[in-house]
């Protein structure tokens, strides 16, 4: 029969694993969606923690109860949230790109209710976000994310977490990339719509009798939707490259902490 000290040690490690996984599932792309019920998330977290317990226990230093253990729980929570947020940056950039295109097309005031977040989001931003999520699942991105989570326990086992000051500067640089990614994603459609505005301006100067403002609204919508349909395969290719950037960012996070 296992001793009480042995059971207590296993429980300590299990709770730390569960804390990191649970925090990650609240912010990670797809896993944090409201489509997945809380009961499923809790059950999945428990099963995954049990599966990882033998491996993680081997690398975990000795832990004691009390205030130091509470600090370890807080560290694991912060680290789990960082894992999810670092991956979610790209999806926020995709929504921002859709908002840029919405503004160019005249859909800036049109918002829809996103059932995943429960918030009002831009029309095309929601479309791009759902398209990116679908592609993320088709590319087995959620599986690769779980593999990265497992790797984090090997590199940074519970009880050995530390957050250097340089980490927060690196994270600030990652958040600054949201605008860069958004502009890169929206550039093809926004560029075509800009040329459409230039063409409408020339028409307005050439034929002053024509009401270009009324004519321009449906023209920009048709041009924008047509450009999106034409560039959708290119958008899928760019997304696959950006998904690789997600795991590269996670690797940088592991290196900065370990």
LUMNU-148166 format. One record per residue: z, x, y of N, C-alpha, C, O in turn. Coordinates in steps of 0.1 Angstrom, whole numbers, plus 5000, padded with zeros to 4 digits. Each point is the difference from the previous one (the first is absolute). Layout:
ZXYZXYZXYZXY...
This chain:
500050084988500049925012500050095012500750105001498549865010500050085012501349995007500649895000499850215007501250005008499849925013498949985004502349995002499949925013499450095010499249955009501150184991499550095010498450014999499350005010500350004978498550004997499449885005498950005007501749884991499449875005500050005015499049965006502150085000500150015015498950095006499449965010500450154984499050095005498649944999499250015009500549934980498749934998499949885010498949985006502149954997500049895009499750055014499349945008501450174996499750065013498650045002499449975011500050104979498650045001499149885001499049995007501349914984499249875000499949935013499049965004502250035003500049935012499350075011499349945009500750204991499250075010498549994997499349985010500350024978498649974997499649865004498949995006501949924991499749865004499949985015499249935005501750145002500050005015498650055006499549945008500150174987498750065005498949914996499149975009500849984979498949914996500049875008499049955004502249994997500149875007499650025015499349915005501150205001499650025014498550025002499449955009500050124981498650025000499249874999499049985007501549934984499349884997500049905012499249915001501850115009500049925011499050035011499849925009499650204990499150055011498750044995499050025008500850014979498850064995498949895000500249884999498550175003498949905000499949934986500350064990499349825010499949914989501449964994500349884998500550224999501349974994500949925010500949924995499050105018500849935009499549865004500649935008498350034986499449875003500949894996500750014990499249885018500849884996499449934988500649914994498250135002499449934989500850044987500149914991500550215009500850044989501449945003500750045010499949884981501249945002501250105000499850104993501349875013501150105000500650024986500450114997499549784995500550024986499250104992500650084993498149915009499150104993500350145005500050104992500249925021500350135006501350054994500150124997500949805003501350054995499950034985500550114996498849814996499950034986499250134998500350084991498649935017499250124998500750135004499950104994500949895017500950115004501050044990500250124997500449784996501050034990499350074988500550104995498449855001499350054988499550145003500150094991499349935021499550145003501150105001499950114997501349845009501150095001500550044986500450124998499749794993500450034987499150094993500450094992498349905010499050084994500150155005499750094993500649925020500150135006501350074999500250125002500849804993501450065000500150124991500650105005498949914983500150124992499450125007500650114999498249885007499450115006500850055012500250125002500249785007500650045012501450054998500550095007500249864983501450044997500050154997501050075003497949984991500050144996500050095012500550115000498849855011499950085012501049975011500150075010500849834988500949965010501350084999500550024990499950045022501350075000501249914998499849875001501350184996501249924998500449925013499950065011500449824987500349915012501449944998500449974988500350005023501349944999500049875009499249995009501749924987500149885008500750035013500450115003499649795006500650015013499050015011498949964999501650095012499250005012498750094998499049965005501150164988498850074998498949924993498850025002501749904988499049914993499349905009498849974999502049985011499449905009499050075009498949945002501350195002499050075007498750024992498950005005501350034982498850014991499249874999498850015000501949885000499349874999499249985013498949955000501750085011499349995013498850095001498949965004501250164991498950105000498949954991498850005003501549944985499049954991499349885006498849984998502049945009499349885007499150055010498849945001501650155008499150065010498750064994498949985005501350104984498950064994499049904994498850025001501849884992499149894995499249935010498849974998501950005014499249945011498950095005499049955004501350184997499050095005498850014990498950015005501349984982498950004991499149885002498850015000501849875002499249885003499350005013498849975001501950075009499550005014498850105001499049975007501250154987499050105001498749954994498950035005501249894984498849944994499449885008498849985000502149955007499649885007499350035013499449915006500750224999499350035012498649975000499449945010499950094979498549985000499749855001499049975007501849954987499749855000500249955014499449905004501650155003500249965014498850055009499649935009499850184987498850055008498949914997499149985009500749974979499049914996500149875008499049945005502250014996500249875008499750035015499449925007501050204998499750035014498550015002499549965011499850104979498550005002499449865000499149985008501449934984499549865001500349945013499249925005502050115001500349955013499150055011499649935009500050204990499050055010498749934999499449975010500150014977498849934998500149855005499149955006502049994991500349865005499849995015499449915005501250195002499950005015498650015005499649945009499650154984498650025004499249884997499049975008501349964981499149884997500549875007499249905000501950105006500549895007501049924992500349885004500250174985501049934992501450055004500949984992499350085019501350065004501149895000501150044997498649845006501049895001500149934987500949914999498350124990500049934988500950074990499750114995501549845002500950054990500249914988499849885002500550174987500249924988501450044994500550115003500149814989501350024994499750094987499349954991501350165009499950094988501149964991501250015003498549934985501049964990500950124995501149974995498350155006500850114994501150055009501150034995498649965018501150055010500649895007501150015006498349864994500549895007499950015015500749945008498350154997499850025014498649965004499149994991500649995022498749975005499350145001500450095006498449924988499250125000498649975004499649884999499750225006498649985004499149954989500350034988498749895015499149944990499450114991500150004988499150095018499350114993501050104995499850074990501349955017501050094996500649964986500250084991500049795008500549944987499050024989500350034989498449955015498950014990499950154995499950024988500250075021499950144996501250044992499950084991501349875013501250034992499949954986500450074991499249815007499849944987499050084992500150024988498850015018498950084993500550134996499850054989501050025020500650134996501049994989500050084991500849815009501049984989499249984987500550054990498549875010499249984988499450134995500150034988499450055021499450134996501150094995499750084991501449915015501250094996500449974986500350094992499749785004500349964986498950044991500350044988498549945016498850034991500050154997499550044990500950045020500050144998501350064993500250124999500649784996501350044994500950075009500850094996499149885017500950075010501549974997500850085002499549804993501449964998500550094988501250034999497950004991500550094989500250145005501050064996498149995012500250135006501250015008500750115001499649785006501250005008501350014992500950075003499149864985501150014991500150144994501150064998497850015000500050144995500650095010500750094997498949885016500650085011501549985001500850105003499649784995501549975000500750084989501150055002498349954986500650084989500050145003501050074997498049985010500050145003501050045011500650115000499849795008501050025010501450034994500850075005499449864983501350024993500050144994501150064998497849994998500050134994500250115011500750104998498649885013500150105011501349995007500650105004499849784999501249975008500949914992500049885003500850164988500949914992501149955009500350065010500349834986501149955008501250105001500350074991500349935021501050105003499650135006500850085004497849944997499550125006499249975012499250095005500949795001499249975012500650065012501250005002497950045007500350055013498849985009498950014996501449955017498949975009500050105011500849995010498350114989499950105011499549945013499349905000501050175011499549955013498550005001499449915006499950184987498550005001499449884993498949975003501949974988499449884993499749895010498949934999502050045010499849895010498850035009499349915005500550224998498850045008498749974993499049955005501050084982498949984991499749854999498949955000502249974999499849854999499549955013499249905000501250155011499449965013498550035001499349915005500350204989498650035000499249904991498949965003501750004986499449904991499849865007499049944999502150025008499949875007498950015012499449905003500550225002498950015011498649994994499149985007500850044980498749994993499549864999498849974997502149935005499649864999498849975009499149944996501050105017499049975009498750074997498949955001501250184994498950084996499249934989498849985000502049984989499449934989499349875004499049964996501749965013499549885004498750015008499149934998500850175010498850035008498850044990498949965002501550124988499050054991499449884992498849994997502149924999499649894991499249905009499049944995501450035017499349905009498850065007499249925006500550214993499050065008498649944998499349975009500250014978498749954998499849865006499049985008501949934990499849865005500250005015499349945007501850134998500250005014498950075008499649955011499750154983498950065006498849915002499450005010500349924979498949915001500349895010499149965007502149994993500449905010499950055014499749935009500650204993499950065013498650005005499649975011499550074980498650005003499549865002499149985009501449924984499749865003500449965014499349935007501950114997500449975014499150075010499749945011499950184986499050075010498749925000499549985011500049974978498849935000500149865007499149975008502049974991500349875007500150035015499649925008501050194996500050045014498750025006499749965011499450104981498650035005499349865001499249985010501049934981499449875001500549925012499249945007502150084995500649935012499450055013499849925009499950214992499450055012498549975001499549985011499950014977498549975000499849855003499149965007501649954986499849865001501349945006500849954992499450055021501349955005500249854998501149955000497849974997500249864998500649974987500549894998499550204992500549984987501550025000500650095006500249814988501450014999500450094988500149964989500050175014500250104990501449994994500250034988500749925020501449994994500049904989500650024989498849865013500049904989499150054989500449974988498550095014499150054990500750124992499750014988501050075019500650124994501049974989500150084991500749815010501049984990499549984986500450074991498649845007499549984986499250134996500050034988499350035022499250124996500950114995499750074990501449965017501050104996500649974986500350094992500049785006500649964987499050034989500450054989498349915013499050024989499850154998499950044988500050035023499850154998501250064994499850094991501449875012501250064995500149974985500250094992499649785004500149974986498950074992500250044989498649965016498950074993500350154998499750054990500850015021500350144998501150034990500050094993501049825007501150014990499449994986500450084991498749825006499449984987499250134996500050044988499350015022499150124997500950124997499750084991501449945016500850124999501149994990500850094999499449794995501149984990500050104989501050054996497849994998500150114990500550135005500750074994498849965019500550125006501550005002500750094999499849795005501449985003500850024987501150065000498449894989500650024987500150154996501050054995497950035008500050144997501150075009500750094995499349875018501050075009501449964996500950095000499449794995501349964995500450094988501250044999497949984992500450094988500450145005500950064994498449995016500450135005501449995007500850104999499449795008501349995007501149984990501250035003498549904986501149994990500450134994501250024997497950085002500450134997500950065010500950094997498949885016500850055010501549954999500950075004499249814990501449944998500850104991501150035003498350004986500750094990500150145005501050074997498149975012500250135006501250005010500750105000499449795007501249995009501349994992501050065004499049884984501249994992500350154995501250034999497850044997500250144996500650085011500950094997498649895015500650085012501449965002500950085003499449794995501449955001500950074989501150045004498449974984500850064990500350155003501150054998497850025007500250145003501050025012500750094999499249825011500950025011501449984996500950065006499449854985501449974996500550104989501150045001498049994990500550094989500050155004500350084992
